[in-house]
Amino acid sequence: MTDPKAPTHIPYGRIQFGRRFGPWLEIGVGRLDSNGVFHAMPNRAPTGGAFSGYTYYAPIGAQPPHSEPERPGESSEDDDA
C-alpha cells in the first residue's frame, strides 16, 4: 500500500529585526509518512530581515506557538528551581 502524498504539516518561519522577532509566516508544506520519515517541501523563505533557517512544523489546523514578550529582568536562563 502506498502512502498518501497529502501534506500533514505546515512549516512556519520567522525573521528577526534586531532583537525583535517578526510574526510566524507559512513557508511551505510537509508530511509524515507511515515509516516515521518526515518530508519537508518549503517553497518560500521569509525576507526582509535575518532568517535563521529555523522552521516550526505544526499539524494542519494547529497554529504556531505564541511568542510572549520577554520582560526586563526575566529570561529563560534564570531558572533557579
N, C-alpha and C positions, 0 to 999 in steps of 0.2 A: 504494500500500500504506500502511496506517495504522500508526502507532507503537503498540506495546503500552502500555497505561496502568499496567502493574505497576510498583511502586516499585523503584528500583535502589540507593538510598542511604538511610541512616538519619541524621538530624541529631541532634547532641548539643550540649547547652548546659551551662554551669557557672555557679554562683553564687559570689560572693565574700563571705567572712566576715572583715572587717577586711583583714589581709594574707594570709589563707589562702584557697585555693580549695577548693570542695567537689568531690564526685565528678562525673564526666560523667553527665548524665541524658538519656535519649532524649526528644526533644521533637516528633517527627512523622515524616514520610516525604518523600522526594524522588525524582526520576527524571531521567535524562539521555536526551533524545530523539535521533533519528538526525541531526538538524541541528546537534547540539552545544549545544543550548539546555537549560539546567538549570531544572527546575520544582520549586520548594520548597513544601511544604504543611505548615508547622508547625501543630500542633493543641493545643499546650500550652506553657506557659512555666515555667521554674524559679521557685519562690517561696521566700521565707524569708531572702533576702539580697539583695545587689546583683547584678542580672543586666545584663551589659554589652551584650547583644544578639548577641555573637559566637557563631556556630554552626559546628560542625565536621561536615562530611558525610562519613561513612565508607561504603564499599560494603557492601551487605548481607553479613553474615558476618564482617566485619572489626570490630575493636574500636577505640574512640577511643584517641589516644595516651596513654601512661602519663606522668603528670606526676611527675618526680623532684623531691624536695625540694631547695631551694637551700640550700647550707651557708653558714655565715658566712664572709665573705672571698671567696666565689665569686659572680660574676654574669656574665651574658651580655655585659655591656658591657666586661669586662676582657679582650678578645681582643687579645693583643699579637703575633699571628702575622703 
